Amino acid sequence: MPELIVRKLHPALGAEVRGVDMRIPPDAAKFRQLHDIWMEHLVLVFPDQNITDQQHVAFTRCYGELEVHHQKIIRSRFLPEIFRVSNVNDEGILMPPDHPTVRQVSLAQFWHTDSSFREKPSVGSVLHGVEISRTGGETHFTNMYAVYEALPDSLKRQVQGRRALHDFGHLHKLANLKPLTDEERAAMPAVWQPMERVHPITKRVSLYISPIYNDEIEGMPQAEARQLLTDLQAIAAERRFVYPHRWEPHDIVQWDNRCTMHQVTPFDPTERRVMHRTTIAGVEPVLAAAH
């Protein structure tokens, strides 16, 4: 594998990495180098990676076991480790905006971090731009270390030692979605997660929220909790913390779910957008910051 070339993309987070061929999993030394770059920059962009889903899965496995999403309407029928962030079905047909899968995928326009509703949330995600949109569809990433450090004392006191409820079912309060089956509901019970999170590798503290799944905070009336989540989200969305990624065909973007959030910008729903994601499974519960 050629030497890695790293170019910083934004003061807060994000780096382009060249010299990686994802058709071939990296050797141990190159993987350690890649992992160090990832821990430093939080979000990595690998341009020009025209790979198969099988190669995508094999590369991501270097980081650990992969999640298989609990909903059949989202995961690929051909390779269950592929999460389809797509308005095109497995047969390549554009789905209408009111299709249940499209309605659910469209909720990615809310700020979130992947799989925060799991007891052991995702480590990271790797997203392949198979067919990109030009009418929008950028993915914005925010540095939650920097957001936490920038919180006014009044807000920091409110999150200190508290937990937020992360509930996959909250999606159904945001949009008219296909009802969850009993099996799906049982597979993903709501979990309380610390709002001040310690990264297991960097040991840095970040704000841990995922507004698409949150509407309750421990020890707060619901109206007050929702207002706090709104205030925190507004800070996380400030441009100084956000790298906006404008996709090119066959970009692959890898991010750390333990210290970032992301959202997708709106795009014309009649334009095809096919994005395939693999998700590195969590191996431990969220570690709360000590006080």
Secondary structure as a PSIPRED ss2 file (coil, helix, strand):
# PSIPRED VFORMAT (PSIPRED V4.0)

   1 M C   1.000  0.000  0.000
   2 P C   1.000  0.000  0.000
   3 E C   1.000  0.000  0.000
   4 L C   1.000  0.000  0.000
   5 I E   0.000  0.000  1.000
   6 V E   0.000  0.000  1.000
   7 R E   0.000  0.000  1.000
   8 K E   0.000  0.000  1.000
   9 L C   1.000  0.000  0.000
  10 H C   1.000  0.000  0.000
  11 P C   1.000  0.000  0.000
  12 A C   1.000  0.000  0.000
  13 L C   1.000  0.000  0.000
  14 G C   1.000  0.000  0.000
  15 A E   0.000  0.000  1.000
  16 E E   0.000  0.000  1.000
  17 V E   0.000  0.000  1.000
  18 R E   0.000  0.000  1.000
  19 G C   1.000  0.000  0.000
  20 V C   1.000  0.000  0.000
  21 D C   1.000  0.000  0.000
  22 M C   1.000  0.000  0.000
  23 R C   1.000  0.000  0.000
  24 I C   1.000  0.000  0.000
  25 P C   1.000  0.000  0.000
  26 P C   1.000  0.000  0.000
  27 D C   1.000  0.000  0.000
  28 A H   0.000  1.000  0.000
  29 A H   0.000  1.000  0.000
  30 K H   0.000  1.000  0.000
  31 F H   0.000  1.000  0.000
  32 R H   0.000  1.000  0.000
  33 Q H   0.000  1.000  0.000
  34 L H   0.000  1.000  0.000
  35 H H   0.000  1.000  0.000
  36 D H   0.000  1.000  0.000
  37 I H   0.000  1.000  0.000
  38 W H   0.000  1.000  0.000
  39 M H   0.000  1.000  0.000
  40 E H   0.000  1.000  0.000
  41 H H   0.000  1.000  0.000
  42 L C   1.000  0.000  0.000
  43 V E   0.000  0.000  1.000
  44 L E   0.000  0.000  1.000
  45 V E   0.000  0.000  1.000
  46 F E   0.000  0.000  1.000
  47 P C   1.000  0.000  0.000
  48 D C   1.000  0.000  0.000
  49 Q C   1.000  0.000  0.000
  50 N C   1.000  0.000  0.000
  51 I C   1.000  0.000  0.000
  52 T C   1.000  0.000  0.000
  53 D H   0.000  1.000  0.000
  54 Q H   0.000  1.000  0.000
  55 Q H   0.000  1.000  0.000
  56 H H   0.000  1.000  0.000
  57 V H   0.000  1.000  0.000
  58 A H   0.000  1.000  0.000
  59 F H   0.000  1.000  0.000
  60 T H   0.000  1.000  0.000
  61 R H   0.000  1.000  0.000
  62 C H   0.000  1.000  0.000
  63 Y H   0.000  1.000  0.000
  64 G C   1.000  0.000  0.000
  65 E C   1.000  0.000  0.000
  66 L E   0.000  0.000  1.000
  67 E C   1.000  0.000  0.000
  68 V C   1.000  0.000  0.000
  69 H C   1.000  0.000  0.000
  70 H C   1.000  0.000  0.000
  71 Q C   1.000  0.000  0.000
  72 K C   1.000  0.000  0.000
  73 I C   1.000  0.000  0.000
  74 I C   1.000  0.000  0.000
  75 R E   0.000  0.000  1.000
  76 S C   1.000  0.000  0.000
  77 R C   1.000  0.000  0.000
  78 F C   1.000  0.000  0.000
  79 L C   1.000  0.000  0.000
  80 P C   1.000  0.000  0.000
  81 E C   1.000  0.000  0.000
  82 I C   1.000  0.000  0.000
  83 F E   0.000  0.000  1.000
  84 R E   0.000  0.000  1.000
  85 V E   0.000  0.000  1.000
  86 S E   0.000  0.000  1.000
  87 N C   1.000  0.000  0.000
  88 V E   0.000  0.000  1.000
  89 N C   1.000  0.000  0.000
  90 D C   1.000  0.000  0.000
  91 E C   1.000  0.000  0.000
  92 G C   1.000  0.000  0.000
  93 I C   1.000  0.000  0.000
  94 L E   0.000  0.000  1.000
  95 M C   1.000  0.000  0.000
  96 P C   1.000  0.000  0.000
  97 P C   1.000  0.000  0.000
  98 D C   1.000  0.000  0.000
  99 H C   1.000  0.000  0.000
 100 P H   0.000  1.000  0.000
 101 T H   0.000  1.000  0.000
 102 V H   0.000  1.000  0.000
 103 R H   0.000  1.000  0.000
 104 Q H   0.000  1.000  0.000
 105 V H   0.000  1.000  0.000
 106 S H   0.000  1.000  0.000
 107 L H   0.000  1.000  0.000
 108 A H   0.000  1.000  0.000
 109 Q H   0.000  1.000  0.000
 110 F C   1.000  0.000  0.000
 111 W C   1.000  0.000  0.000
 112 H E   0.000  0.000  1.000
 113 T C   1.000  0.000  0.000
 114 D C   1.000  0.000  0.000
 115 S C   1.000  0.000  0.000
 116 S C   1.000  0.000  0.000
 117 F C   1.000  0.000  0.000
 118 R C   1.000  0.000  0.000
 119 E C   1.000  0.000  0.000
 120 K C   1.000  0.000  0.000
 121 P C   1.000  0.000  0.000
 122 S C   1.000  0.000  0.000
 123 V C   1.000  0.000  0.000
 124 G E   0.000  0.000  1.000
 125 S E   0.000  0.000  1.000
 126 V E   0.000  0.000  1.000
 127 L E   0.000  0.000  1.000
 128 H E   0.000  0.000  1.000
 129 G E   0.000  0.000  1.000
 130 V E   0.000  0.000  1.000
 131 E E   0.000  0.000  1.000
 132 I C   1.000  0.000  0.000
 133 S C   1.000  0.000  0.000
 134 R C   1.000  0.000  0.000
 135 T C   1.000  0.000  0.000
 136 G C   1.000  0.000  0.000
 137 G C   1.000  0.000  0.000
 138 E C   1.000  0.000  0.000
 139 T E   0.000  0.000  1.000
 140 H E   0.000  0.000  1.000
 141 F E   0.000  0.000  1.000
 142 T E   0.000  0.000  1.000
 143 N E   0.000  0.000  1.000
 144 M H   0.000  1.000  0.000
 145 Y H   0.000  1.000  0.000
 146 A H   0.000  1.000  0.000
 147 V H   0.000  1.000  0.000
 148 Y H   0.000  1.000  0.000
 149 E H   0.000  1.000  0.000
 150 A H   0.000  1.000  0.000
 151 L C   1.000  0.000  0.000
 152 P C   1.000  0.000  0.000
 153 D H   0.000  1.000  0.000
 154 S H   0.000  1.000  0.000
 155 L H   0.000  1.000  0.000
 156 K H   0.000  1.000  0.000
 157 R H   0.000  1.000  0.000
 158 Q H   0.000  1.000  0.000
 159 V H   0.000  1.000  0.000
 160 Q C   1.000  0.000  0.000
 161 G C   1.000  0.000  0.000
 162 R C   1.000  0.000  0.000
 163 R E   0.000  0.000  1.000
 164 A E   0.000  0.000  1.000
 165 L E   0.000  0.000  1.000
 166 H E   0.000  0.000  1.000
 167 D C   1.000  0.000  0.000
 168 F H   0.000  1.000  0.000
 169 G H   0.000  1.000  0.000
 170 H H   0.000  1.000  0.000
 171 L H   0.000  1.000  0.000
 172 H H   0.000  1.000  0.000
 173 K H   0.000  1.000  0.000
 174 L H   0.000  1.000  0.000
 175 A C   1.000  0.000  0.000
 176 N C   1.000  0.000  0.000
 177 L C   1.000  0.000  0.000
 178 K C   1.000  0.000  0.000
 179 P C   1.000  0.000  0.000
 180 L C   1.000  0.000  0.000
 181 T C   1.000  0.000  0.000
 182 D H   0.000  1.000  0.000
 183 E H   0.000  1.000  0.000
 184 E H   0.000  1.000  0.000
 185 R H   0.000  1.000  0.000
 186 A H   0.000  1.000  0.000
 187 A H   0.000  1.000  0.000
 188 M C   1.000  0.000  0.000
 189 P C   1.000  0.000  0.000
 190 A C   1.000  0.000  0.000
 191 V E   0.000  0.000  1.000
 192 W E   0.000  0.000  1.000
 193 Q E   0.000  0.000  1.000
 194 P E   0.000  0.000  1.000
 195 M C   1.000  0.000  0.000
 196 E E   0.000  0.000  1.000
 197 R E   0.000  0.000  1.000
 198 V E   0.000  0.000  1.000
 199 H C   1.000  0.000  0.000
 200 P C   1.000  0.000  0.000
 201 I C   1.000  0.000  0.000
 202 T C   1.000  0.000  0.000
 203 K C   1.000  0.000  0.000
 204 R C   1.000  0.000  0.000
 205 V E   0.000  0.000  1.000
 206 S E   0.000  0.000  1.000
 207 L E   0.000  0.000  1.000
 208 Y C   1.000  0.000  0.000
 209 I C   1.000  0.000  0.000
 210 S C   1.000  0.000  0.000
 211 P C   1.000  0.000  0.000
 212 I C   1.000  0.000  0.000
 213 Y C   1.000  0.000  0.000
 214 N C   1.000  0.000  0.000
 215 D C   1.000  0.000  0.000
 216 E C   1.000  0.000  0.000
 217 I E   0.000  0.000  1.000
 218 E C   1.000  0.000  0.000
 219 G C   1.000  0.000  0.000
 220 M C   1.000  0.000  0.000
 221 P C   1.000  0.000  0.000
 222 Q H   0.000  1.000  0.000
 223 A H   0.000  1.000  0.000
 224 E H   0.000  1.000  0.000
 225 A H   0.000  1.000  0.000
 226 R H   0.000  1.000  0.000
 227 Q H   0.000  1.000  0.000
 228 L H   0.000  1.000  0.000
 229 L H   0.000  1.000  0.000
 230 T H   0.000  1.000  0.000
 231 D H   0.000  1.000  0.000
 232 L H   0.000  1.000  0.000
 233 Q H   0.000  1.000  0.000
 234 A H   0.000  1.000  0.000
 235 I H   0.000  1.000  0.000
 236 A H   0.000  1.000  0.000
 237 A C   1.000  0.000  0.000
 238 E C   1.000  0.000  0.000
 239 R H   0.000  1.000  0.000
 240 R H   0.000  1.000  0.000
 241 F H   0.000  1.000  0.000
 242 V E   0.000  0.000  1.000
 243 Y E   0.000  0.000  1.000
 244 P E   0.000  0.000  1.000
 245 H E   0.000  0.000  1.000
 246 R C   1.000  0.000  0.000
 247 W C   1.000  0.000  0.000
 248 E C   1.000  0.000  0.000
 249 P C   1.000  0.000  0.000
 250 H C   1.000  0.000  0.000
 251 D C   1.000  0.000  0.000
 252 I E   0.000  0.000  1.000
 253 V E   0.000  0.000  1.000
 254 Q E   0.000  0.000  1.000
 255 W E   0.000  0.000  1.000
 256 D E   0.000  0.000  1.000
 257 N C   1.000  0.000  0.000
 258 R C   1.000  0.000  0.000
 259 C C   1.000  0.000  0.000
 260 T E   0.000  0.000  1.000
 261 M E   0.000  0.000  1.000
 262 H E   0.000  0.000  1.000
 263 Q E   0.000  0.000  1.000
 264 V E   0.000  0.000  1.000
 265 T C   1.000  0.000  0.000
 266 P C   1.000  0.000  0.000
 267 F C   1.000  0.000  0.000
 268 D C   1.000  0.000  0.000
 269 P C   1.000  0.000  0.000
 270 T C   1.000  0.000  0.000
 271 E C   1.000  0.000  0.000
 272 R C   1.000  0.000  0.000
 273 R C   1.000  0.000  0.000
 274 V E   0.000  0.000  1.000
 275 M E   0.000  0.000  1.000
 276 H E   0.000  0.000  1.000
 277 R E   0.000  0.000  1.000
 278 T E   0.000  0.000  1.000
 279 T E   0.000  0.000  1.000
 280 I E   0.000  0.000  1.000
 281 A C   1.000  0.000  0.000
 282 G C   1.000  0.000  0.000
 283 V C   1.000  0.000  0.000
 284 E C   1.000  0.000  0.000
 285 P C   1.000  0.000  0.000
 286 V C   1.000  0.000  0.000
 287 L E   0.000  0.000  1.000
 288 A E   0.000  0.000  1.000
 289 A C   1.000  0.000  0.000
 290 A C   1.000  0.000  0.000
 291 H C   1.000  0.000  0.000
